[in-house]
Amino acid sequence: MRNRYLDMLRAVAIVRVIVYHHFGWPWLSIVIPAMGVMFAVAGSLTAASLQNRPPGKVLTSRMRRLLPPVWLLGLVSVPVMLYFGWASETDGEHPFEPWRLVFWLLPLGDPPGSDEGAFVWDALWYVRTYLWLVLLSPLLFPVFRKVGWPLVALPLLGMTMLEKGSWGMPAEVESALWDLVTYGACWIAGFAHRDGRLARMHPAAVLLAAGALAGLGLKWLVQSSDELGWDLNEVSEAQAVYSLAFVLIALRWQPPIEKLARTPAVDRAVNLLNARAVTVYLWHGAAIAAVWPILAFTNMEDLGSLEGPVTLSITFAVTAAAVVAFGWVEDLAAKRRPRLWPAVLTPPPPAPPEKPLAERIGPIPAGWPEGDPAPAPGGPASGAPAPETERIEMPVAGRPAAGYYGHPVVDQETTAPGGPEEPSGRHAYRLAGPAGYHNPPSGPGEGAGPGYRGTPELP
C-alpha cells in the first residue's frame, strides 16, 4: 500500500518547484527546500524496492520509469533547438557537439542544449543526480543497514573535499559531484525513514540534530548573502545541511492528514502529480517560457496587479496541457494502461477477510456434551408438531448457565411452524427448556436456567 503522506510531500514539493521557478522568490527555498524533500522521498521508495526485490530488477524498473519521459522531451526539443540555430551558435556556453547527444539517451551527464533553450534542459541536473543515486543505492543501502547514521556524513565529507578544489576534474564532472554530495544526505535519510531507524530515534535527539543542522545552514547562508543573496540554491553547503534538517523533521513526524487526504479535490491532485511527477518536472520550464509569448499573442501584456496570479495560472495551464500531450509515456514506462489525465480518486482499502467461524466464536467451553439431546416428549419423534421457538442472543465466552444442556449445530437452518425459513449463518445451540417454557425438558435434571427459552443464537 502506498504511503499517502509521502505522496503528499512529493506533490507539495513539485508545486513549490513550479512556483519558485515562476517567480524566483528566494524565501521559498527556506520555507520548503523542495529538492531535498524530493530526493528524500525517492530514497525511501528506492529502499523499499531494494527490501523486496533483487537490485538488478530495481535498477531496471527505476530507469525504465525515468528514461522514456526524458527521451520524449529530447525528441521534441532537440530538433526545435537545432531549427532555431543551435548548431550555428559559436559564442554560446553550450555549443552543439553531436557526441554529447548521448546524454539525452542516458543522462549520466547533463543533456546538452542551446543557450536559447536553457528553459528546457537547465533543470535536467535533477534527472542526472537522481539517476546516479539510483545506480549507487544497491551499494549504499546494504552499507547503511550495517553502519547506520554515520553513512549520512559521507556526502557532507565529500563536500568538504570539493571545497578544497576541483582536483583537476572537468567542469561537468565537478558540477555533477557537487549535486551528488549536496543531496546525497537527504537520499540516505530516506533510507533511515524506510527501515525505521529514524522513527526509533528519540524525539529529543532528532530535534537537537535538526536544530543544529538548520542553524549551521542558515549561518552559511547569512555569510554568503552579500555575494549570493538569500537563496539556498545558490549556497550548496547551506542547502545540504538545511535540507537534511528539514527532511529529518518531515519524515520523523507525520501530521494527521487522513481527513485532508480523503478530500476529493486534494486526493485527485495528489494522485495526478504523483502519476505525472517526471512529466510535470520536465515540462514546467517550457510552460514558464511560454507565458509571455501567450500574453503577447492575446494582447494581454499589461495586467497590472493581476500579473502574478494570471501568469502563474497560465504556467499551470500549459503544464497541464503538456501532461495531457506527453504524460501517457509514464504509463507505458510503468506498464500501465495509458491515461490522458490520471486525476482519479484513491480506491478504498479492501475489506479484511472475514475470520473463520471457529476463530470468531472461540473454542466450545469444556464440559459441553457431545451429540444431540434426547428427543423431547411430544417432539418430532412422537409425531407431534414441533413447538415454535424464539431466537435470543447468547454470549459464547464461558460456560452455559447451570442446568443447560445442548450442543452446537453449525450452519444449519431453523424453521418456525408456519413461518419462512431463516438461515442462522452462525452456531446455534438447541437447549432443553423447563416445564412451562416453549421447549419442554428432555429428561430429568435437564431443564434450562431461569429466564431462557427457545433456541439461542450466538452473536
C-alpha positions in Angstrom: 0.0 0.0 0.0 1.3 3.5 -0.9 2.3 5.9 1.8 -0.1 8.8 1.3 2.0 11.1 3.4 5.0 10.6 1.1 2.7 11.1 -1.9 1.5 14.4 -0.5 5.0 15.5 0.4 6.2 15.0 -3.1 3.1 16.7 -4.6 3.7 19.8 -2.4 7.4 19.8 -3.4 6.6 19.7 -7.1 4.1 22.6 -6.8 6.7 24.5 -4.9 9.3 23.9 -7.6 6.9 25.3 -10.2 6.1 28.4 -8.1 9.8 29.0 -7.3 10.9 28.8 -10.9 8.0 31.0 -12.0 8.5 33.9 -9.5 12.1 33.3 -8.3 11.2 34.0 -4.7 14.3 33.1 -2.6 12.4 32.7 0.6 10.6 29.7 -0.8 13.9 27.8 -0.7 13.9 28.2 3.1 10.2 27.6 3.8 10.2 24.3 1.8 13.6 23.0 0.5 11.7 21.1 -2.2 14.7 19.3 -3.9 15.9 17.9 -0.6 12.3 16.6 0.0 12.1 15.0 -3.4 15.4 13.2 -3.0 14.5 12.0 0.5 11.1 10.6 -0.7 12.8 9.0 -3.7 15.5 7.5 -1.4 12.8 6.0 0.9 10.9 4.5 -2.1 14.1 3.1 -3.6 15.0 1.5 -0.2 11.5 -0.1 -0.1 12.1 -1.6 -3.6 15.5 -2.9 -2.5 14.0 -4.6 0.5 11.6 -6.6 -1.7 13.3 -7.2 -5.0 16.8 -8.0 -6.4 18.9 -5.0 -7.1 19.0 -5.7 -10.8 15.3 -5.5 -11.1 15.1 -2.4 -9.0 17.6 -0.6 -11.3 15.8 -1.8 -14.4 12.4 -0.6 -13.0 13.7 2.8 -11.9 15.5 3.5 -15.2 12.5 2.3 -17.2 10.3 4.8 -15.4 12.7 7.7 -15.7 14.2 7.5 -19.2 11.2 7.3 -21.6 9.9 10.8 -20.5 13.4 12.2 -20.9 13.7 10.6 -24.4 10.4 12.1 -25.4 11.5 15.6 -24.2 14.7 15.3 -26.2 12.8 14.0 -29.3 10.7 17.2 -29.2 13.2 19.8 -28.0 16.5 18.9 -29.8 15.1 19.3 -33.3 13.4 22.6 -32.2 16.7 23.9 -30.8 18.5 22.9 -34.0 15.9 24.5 -36.1 16.3 27.8 -34.2 20.1 27.8 -34.7 21.7 25.8 -32.0 24.3 24.3 -34.5 25.4 27.8 -35.5 25.9 29.1 -32.0 29.6 30.0 -31.8 29.8 32.3 -28.8 27.5 30.4 -26.5 28.4 28.4 -23.5 26.9 25.2 -24.8 28.0 24.7 -28.4 26.4 21.9 -30.5 28.6 18.7 -30.0 26.9 15.7 -31.6 28.6 13.2 -29.4 27.1 14.8 -26.3 23.6 13.9 -27.5 24.2 10.5 -26.0 23.3 12.1 -22.6 19.8 12.5 -23.9 19.7 8.7 -24.0 21.5 8.0 -20.8 21.8 11.2 -18.7 24.8 10.3 -16.6 25.9 13.8 -17.7 23.9 16.9 -18.4 21.8 16.5 -21.6 23.0 19.4 -23.8 21.0 22.2 -25.4 21.2 25.6 -26.9 21.5 28.8 -24.8 18.1 29.9 -26.1 16.6 26.6 -25.0 18.0 26.6 -21.5 14.5 26.6 -20.1 14.2 23.1 -21.4 17.4 21.4 -20.2 18.6 23.6 -17.3 16.6 21.6 -14.7 17.8 18.2 -16.0 20.6 18.2 -13.4 17.9 16.7 -11.1 17.5 13.7 -13.6 21.2 13.2 -13.7 21.6 13.3 -9.9 18.6 11.0 -9.4 20.0 8.5 -11.9 23.4 8.4 -10.2 21.8 7.9 -6.7 19.6 5.1 -8.0 22.7 3.4 -9.5 24.6 3.8 -6.2 21.8 2.6 -4.0 22.4 -1.2 -4.3 25.8 -0.4 -2.8 24.8 2.3 -0.3 21.7 0.7 1.2 23.3 -2.5 2.5 26.2 -0.4 3.9 23.6 1.8 5.6 21.8 -1.1 7.2 25.2 -2.2 8.7 26.7 1.2 9.8 23.6 3.3 10.2 23.7 7.1 10.7 27.5 7.6 10.1 26.8 7.0 6.4 24.8 10.2 6.3 28.0 12.1 6.9 29.7 10.6 3.8 28.2 13.1 1.3 29.0 16.0 3.7 32.6 14.9 4.0 32.7 14.7 0.2 31.6 18.3 0.1 34.5 19.4 2.2 36.8 17.7 -0.2 35.3 19.5 -3.2 35.6 22.8 -1.4 39.4 22.4 -1.4 39.5 22.5 -5.2 38.5 20.8 -8.4 41.3 18.2 -8.2 41.8 18.6 -12.0 38.3 17.3 -12.8 36.4 18.5 -15.9 33.8 21.2 -15.0 30.9 18.8 -15.9 32.2 16.1 -13.6 32.8 18.6 -10.7 29.2 20.0 -11.2 27.8 16.5 -11.1 29.7 15.7 -7.9 28.6 18.9 -6.2 24.9 18.0 -6.8 25.5 14.4 -5.6 27.0 15.4 -2.3 24.5 18.2 -1.8 21.5 15.9 -1.8 23.1 12.6 -1.0 22.5 13.0 2.7 18.7 13.6 2.1 18.6 10.4 0.0 20.3 8.4 2.8 17.8 10.0 5.3 15.2 8.4 3.1 16.8 5.0 3.8 16.5 5.7 7.5 12.9 6.5 7.1 12.2 3.3 5.3 14.0 0.9 7.6 12.5 2.5 10.7 15.8 3.8 12.1 14.5 7.4 12.0 11.3 6.5 13.8 13.2 4.7 16.5 15.3 7.8 17.3 14.4 9.6 20.5 12.4 12.8 19.6 14.8 15.0 21.5 17.8 13.6 19.5 16.0 14.3 16.2 15.1 17.9 17.3 18.6 18.5 18.5 20.2 17.3 15.3 17.8 19.1 13.1 18.2 22.3 15.0 22.0 22.2 14.8 21.9 21.4 11.1 19.4 24.1 10.3 21.3 26.7 12.3 24.5 25.8 10.6 22.9 26.1 7.2 21.4 29.5 7.9 24.7 30.7 9.3 26.4 29.8 6.0 23.6 31.4 4.1 24.0 34.7 6.0 27.8 34.6 5.5 27.2 34.3 1.7 24.2 36.6 1.4 26.2 39.7 0.4 27.6 37.9 -2.6 24.9 35.3 -3.5 21.7 36.6 -1.9 19.3 34.7 0.4 18.6 31.8 -1.9 19.7 28.4 -0.5 20.0 27.1 -4.1 23.0 29.4 -4.5 24.9 28.1 -1.5 25.4 24.3 -1.8 26.8 23.9 1.8 23.8 25.7 3.3 21.4 23.8 1.1 22.9 20.4 2.0 22.6 20.7 5.8 19.4 22.8 5.9 17.6 20.4 3.6 18.8 17.5 5.7 17.4 19.2 8.8 14.0 19.8 7.1 13.9 16.2 5.9 14.6 14.7 9.4 11.6 16.6 10.8 9.3 16.0 7.8 9.9 12.2 7.8 10.1 11.7 11.6 6.7 13.2 12.4 3.7 12.6 10.2 0.9 15.1 10.8 -2.7 13.8 10.8 -3.5 14.1 7.1 -6.2 11.4 6.8 -9.1 13.8 6.6 -7.3 16.1 4.1 -6.2 13.1 2.0 -9.8 11.9 1.8 -10.9 15.3 0.4 -11.8 14.5 -3.2 -10.1 17.6 -4.8 -6.9 17.0 -2.8 -6.9 13.3 -3.4 -7.2 13.8 -7.1 -4.5 16.4 -7.3 -2.0 14.3 -5.3 -2.7 11.3 -7.4 -2.2 13.3 -10.6 1.0 14.9 -9.5 2.5 11.6 -8.4 1.4 9.7 -11.6 2.9 12.5 -13.7 5.8 13.7 -11.5 8.5 13.3 -14.1 6.4 14.9 -16.9 5.5 17.9 -14.7 9.1 18.4 -13.7 10.5 18.1 -17.3 7.9 20.4 -19.0 7.2 23.1 -16.4 10.2 25.1 -17.6 8.8 25.2 -21.1 5.4 26.2 -19.7 7.0 29.2 -17.8 8.8 30.3 -21.0 5.5 30.2 -22.9 3.7 32.6 -20.6 4.8 35.9 -22.1 4.5 34.8 -25.8 1.0 33.7 -25.0 0.2 37.1 -23.3 1.7 39.0 -26.3 -0.3 36.9 -28.8 -3.5 37.7 -26.9 -2.6 41.4 -26.3 -2.8 40.9 -22.5 0.7 42.1 -21.6 -0.5 44.9 -19.3 -2.0 43.0 -16.4 -1.2 45.4 -13.5 -1.8 43.9 -10.1 -3.2 40.7 -11.7 0.1 39.8 -13.4 1.2 37.4 -10.7 -1.9 35.2 -10.5 -2.6 35.4 -14.2 0.9 34.4 -15.3 1.0 31.6 -12.7 -2.4 30.3 -13.9 -1.0 30.2 -17.5 2.0 28.3 -16.3 -0.2 25.7 -14.6 -2.5 25.5 -17.7 0.4 25.0 -20.1 1.9 22.4 -17.8 -1.4 20.6 -17.7 -1.5 20.6 -21.5 1.9 19.0 -21.5 0.7 16.4 -19.1 -2.2 15.6 -21.5 0.1 15.6 -24.5 3.1 13.8 -23.1 2.3 12.2 -19.8 1.0 9.0 -21.2 4.6 7.9 -21.7 4.9 7.5 -17.9 2.1 5.0 -18.0 3.8 3.0 -20.8 7.1 3.1 -18.9 5.3 1.8 -15.7 3.5 -0.9 -17.8 0.1 0.7 -17.1 -2.8 1.4 -19.4 -2.2 4.9 -20.9 -4.4 7.7 -19.4 -4.6 11.3 -20.5 -5.5 12.7 -17.1 -5.0 10.3 -14.2 -6.6 12.6 -11.6 -8.5 9.7 -10.0 -9.8 9.1 -6.5 -7.9 6.6 -4.4 -9.9 3.4 -4.2 -10.9 2.5 -0.6 -8.7 -0.2 1.0 -10.1 -3.7 0.6 -12.1 -5.1 3.5 -10.2 -7.5 5.6 -11.1 -11.1 5.0 -13.7 -12.5 7.4 -12.2 -14.8 10.0 -13.2 -18.4 10.0 -16.2 -19.2 12.2 -14.1 -21.2 14.7 -11.9 -18.1 15.3 -14.9 -15.8 15.6 -16.7 -17.8 18.3 -13.7 -19.4 20.0 -13.4 -22.9 21.4 -16.5 -24.6 22.7 -16.4 -24.5 26.6 -15.1 -27.6 28.3 -17.7 -29.9 29.7 -20.3 -29.4 27.0 -21.7 -32.7 26.0 -21.2 -34.2 22.5 -24.2 -35.1 20.4 -27.9 -34.1 20.4 -30.1 -34.2 23.5 -32.7 -36.9 23.7 -36.0 -36.1 21.8 -38.3 -34.0 23.9 -41.7 -35.6 24.8 -44.2 -34.5 22.1 -41.5 -33.5 19.8 -40.8 -34.7 16.3 -40.1 -38.3 17.4 -43.7 -38.7 18.7 -45.2 -37.3 15.5 -46.4 -34.1 17.3 -45.8 -30.8 15.6 -42.5 -29.1 16.6 -43.0 -26.2 19.1 -42.4 -22.7 17.9 -39.0 -21.4 19.1 -37.7 -18.0 19.7 -34.2 -16.7 18.9 -32.2 -14.9 21.6 -28.6 -13.7 21.6 -26.3 -15.5 24.0 -22.6 -14.9 24.6 -20.3 -17.8 23.9 -17.3 -17.0 26.1 -17.8 -19.1 29.2 -19.9 -22.0 30.3 -23.7 -22.0 30.0 -25.9 -21.4 33.0 -26.4 -24.2 35.4 -28.7 -26.9 34.1 -28.2 -26.1 30.4 -27.8 -28.9 28.0 -27.1 -28.6 24.3 -24.6 -28.9 21.6 -23.6 -26.7 18.6 -25.3 -27.2 15.3 -23.1 -25.4 12.7 -24.5 -23.5 9.8 -27.9 -25.2 9.9 -31.3 -23.6 9.2 -34.1 -23.4 11.7 -37.8 -23.1 10.8 -40.7 -21.9 12.9 -44.0 -23.6 12.1 -45.9 -21.6 9.5 -43.0 -19.2 9.1 -40.4 -18.7 6.4 -37.1 -20.4 6.5 -34.5 -18.2 8.2 -30.8 -19.4 7.9 -28.9 -18.7 11.1 -25.5 -18.3 9.5 -23.9 -18.9 12.9 -23.6 -21.6 15.6 -26.9 -22.3 17.3 -27.4 -24.2 20.5 -30.5 -26.3 20.9 -31.3 -26.2 24.6 -34.0 -28.1 26.5 -36.3 -25.8 28.4 -38.0 -26.5 31.8 -41.7 -27.2 32.1 -43.8 -24.2 31.2 -41.4 -22.9 28.5 -41.7 -23.5 24.8 -39.2 -26.3 24.7 -40.0 -28.9 27.3 -37.2 -30.7 29.1 -35.6 -33.7 27.5 -35.4 -35.6 30.8 -34.9 -35.3 34.5 -32.4 -32.7 35.5 -32.1 -31.3 32.1 -34.1 -28.1 32.5 -32.8 -24.7 31.4 -31.9 -21.9 33.8 -34.5 -19.3 34.6 -35.1 -16.7 32.1 -34.0 -18.6 29.0 -36.1 -20.4 26.4 -36.0 -21.5 22.9 -33.0 -21.8 20.6 -30.4 -19.1 21.4 -28.2 -18.0 18.5 -24.6 -16.9 19.0 -23.5 -13.5 18.0 
